[in-house]
Amino acid sequence: MPETTTHDDLWRLAAAYDVVPRYRGHDGHDHEASDETVVRVLAALGVDASSPERITLALAHVENMPWRRVLPPVVVLRERTSAQVPVHVTHGDPVEVWLELDPEAGGGRREVTQVDVVVEPRAVDGRLVGRATFALPDDLPLGWHEIRAEGPSAHAHSPVVVTPQRLELPERLRTGGVWGVMAQLYSVRSRTSWGVGDLADLAELGWLAAHRWGADFLLINPLHAAEPVEPLTPSPYLPTTRRFVNPLYVRVEDVRETAYLSAADRALVEWAAEPVLSLDTDPGPLDRDAVWAAKRAALEVVFAHPRSPARQAELDAFVEEEGEGLREFALWCALVERHGPPAGWSDDLRDPMSDAVAAAAVELADRVEFWSWLQWVADEQLEHAQRVARDGGMALGIMHDLAVGVHAEGADAWALRDVLATGASVGAPPDMYNQQGQDWSQPPWHPEGLARAAYRPYRDMLRTVLRHAGAIRIDHVLGLFRLWWVPAGNSAKDGAYVRYDHDALVGILALEAHRAGAVVIGEDLGTVEPWVRDYLAERGILGTSVLWFEQLHDGRPRPPEDYRELVLATVTTHDLPPTAGYLAGEHVTLRDRLGLLSKPVAEVRAQAAAERDHMLDALQERGLLGHDPSERETVEALHRWIRATPSVLLGVSLADAVGERRAQNQPGTDQEYPNWKVPLADGTGRLVLLEDLFTSARAQSLADAMGQ
């Protein structure tokens, strides 16, 4: 009996902190976390559930927590709706409550009205606390407002965020069938790149894809910043920060001051470039470390050149606008330069609020300026790329990608320690493609910490990424609803879901996208609760459909007319081999070679062959494919299949356009496979440079198929 009581109390405590021990898996069965896993997840949330007595104390604490606050830390609501806000004061004390409106929405003051809601007072920490309830008006404009409370026992203020009911699509997308290109930017090199595709290549690719192929968007990998010094983490989905840009992508020659260098300084830039220019035609894995060492040396020279008064004023304005977030990121970069990776830092440096860090900010002021300047020049080149893509005729232009999390030893983990959880990492439970589960080694948002910060770190990140975006793809958008937490020391499959306030996270996303004029696409693949996709569609957030994952219960492909309308539909994704490789079963061969299969390889290979044969039969039945087709004809037929869907956005992988067969990434691996290092090449392994891409008959033929 005591054990049962403890188990029930543990689950009550888990529910109070939105930990979900039971979930429905990809296999259709319910799975339940062990009590030990639940205790470890709660510990990562800062809750001690290590004994029955601790569980009892934690339950009492969480029940009293709202009563200790005068106001909730943040209120998020949809436009044209009202909300009731509890205000806690010493029982019997008067309180005045009002709203101050967002200056971007016109500013001003609005009164709020107390409503007659009877709630018994509660004794908390030796004080009798009463609750007054105030109703917010239902006609508040979109924006970040502030509610204020003043009285003898109240002096508080909190943000009130009014978000769109729905993020409306641009007129061009409402007729459906708008298509675009999906590219891993670093892999798309030109003869003037320094070994990786850069922001000048992005502008070129965007304009040409629009002008030559008629594409309306260009979806690229996340451009989030990696480490400031070598070695760099190759994965764009494991950045040090999601807010700021990787200066690896800066085109040195396009920084304005480069044109005014002295002959001696220009020679220094050319010498820095010399070792890496030949990498553009190297078919081997991309060498980010060599490229960044060369670029950093060249950019140091350009940074040292005096800027004109106007240019300096522009830089100063940028730094001021980005505020404390940029200063902290730049300082973190300078600290890594001086002291090496954060894992080796002293305790005082690991605390961004310490005296040692404050002293370092003064000592390293010139390096902080350098890293801030890099963000400015990257921002200028991003703005240029988006403008060029739109000028070329794209309806949306650049579609940026937002990774699900950050490196556990990165800048965000250092600067945002109050809103990121330690002791657990984000991942995914087992599914048909990753049967051991996944651990992405990224600290998750702390739900309560994020709310206490009024979601400002989340908002600031979105604003920066959206600034030069026509659209944004949210990787693993399910993370706005729940994340799979893997406690430290557990295997990837031994985790539990933690729920988030999805109304707040999705609402703020919609608000910031609305202000930026951007479309939002959520990657809603994997283990998805049925209601989630309906909710996202209701809020105007597009979903994702990948042809190979769109299957009926009997294994046959879903007919194109039955696809969802409000999605980005594609044939493949960056976590699978390009279509030519997938048709050949290379995803099975690779996973078998790397030891990632939990079933016999013959069984998995037979399943893959059946999946392919079902698809080919369906293509032939619809007259999209003849008998004995070539690889190119099959790839085009698959794209005509998604072209026949009602989906509003259609994506074509640049790798499919050139016949590439190698995967960019194999989930569940690290050093076993050259993840995120594969340069763009055709099916024979011959490199395809940007200058050659738009003379490719195969690429043009696929573009023609999508434009029909």
Salt bridges, closest charged atoms under 4 A:
ASP9 OD1 - ARG12 NH1 3.37
ASP27 OD1 - HIS31 NE2 3.09
ASP30 OD1 - ARG24 NE 2.59
GLU32 OE1 - ARG22 NH2 2.91
ASP35 OD1 - HIS7 ND1 2.94
GLU36 OE2 - ARG40 NH2 3.10
ASP48 OD2 - ARG54 NE 3.57
GLU63 OE2 - ARG12 NH2 3.64
GLU79 OE1 - ARG80 NH1 3.47
GLU96 OE2 - ARG109 NH2 3.06
GLU100 OE1 - ARG148 NE 3.41
ASP102 OD2 - ARG515 NH2 2.97
GLU104 OE1 - ARG515 NH1 3.43
GLU111 OE2 - ARG109 NE 2.76
ASP125 OD2 - ARG68 NE 2.79
ASP139 OD1 - ARG110 NH2 2.83
GLU146 OE1 - ARG148 NH2 2.87
GLU146 OE2 - HIS157 ND1 3.36
GLU150 OE2 - HIS155 ND1 2.73
GLU168 OE1 - ARG166 NE 3.77
GLU171 OE1 - ARG174 NH1 3.15
ASP198 OD2 - ARG251 NE 2.47
ASP201 OD1 - ARG251 NH2 3.11
ASP216 OD2 - ARG172 NH2 2.96
GLU230 OE1 - ARG296 NH1 3.19
GLU257 OE1 - ARG311 NH2 2.86
GLU300 OE2 - ARG367 NH2 2.56
GLU322 OE1 - ARG243 NH2 3.09
GLU322 OE2 - ARG467 NH1 2.60
GLU324 OE1 - ARG327 NE 3.44
GLU337 OE2 - ARG367 NH2 2.86
ASP351 OD1 - ARG417 NH1 3.59
GLU363 OE2 - ARG338 NH1 2.81
GLU369 OE2 - ARG307 NH2 3.57
ASP379 OD1 - ARG467 NH2 3.05
ASP379 OD1 - HIS468 NE2 3.08
GLU380 OE2 - ARG311 NH1 2.66
GLU383 OE2 - ARG387 NE 3.11
ASP401 OD1 - ARG473 NH1 2.87
GLU409 OE1 - ARG350 NH2 3.32
GLU448 OE2 - ARG69 NH2 3.55
GLU448 OE2 - ARG452 NH1 2.93
ASP460 OD1 - ARG459 NH2 3.13
ASP475 OD1 - ARG473 NH1 3.39
ASP503 OD1 - ARG78 NH2 3.76
ASP503 OD1 - ARG539 NH1 3.98
GLU512 OE1 - ARG463 NE 2.81
GLU523 OE1 - ARG473 NH2 3.91
ASP524 OD2 - ARG533 NE 3.38
ASP524 OD2 - ARG564 NH1 2.93
GLU529 OE2 - ARG482 NH1 3.78
GLU529 OE2 - ARG499 NH2 2.89
GLU538 OE2 - ARG78 NH1 2.86
GLU550 OE1 - ARG558 NE 2.70
ASP554 OD2 - ARG556 NE 2.53
GLU561 OE2 - ARG622 NH2 2.89
ASP575 OD1 - HIS574 NE2 3.74
GLU586 OE2 - ARG661 NH2 3.13
ASP613 OD1 - ARG612 NE 3.56
GLU631 OE1 - ARG661 NH1 2.63
GLU631 OE2 - ARG698 NH2 3.18
GLU636 OE2 - ARG632 NH1 2.87
GLU636 OE1 - ARG640 NH1 3.85
ASP656 OD2 - HIS639 NE2 3.68
GLU660 OE2 - ARG662 NH2 2.99
ASP682 OD2 - ARG686 NE 3.24
GLU691 OE1 - ARG191 NH1 3.68
ASP692 OD2 - ARG191 NH2 3.48
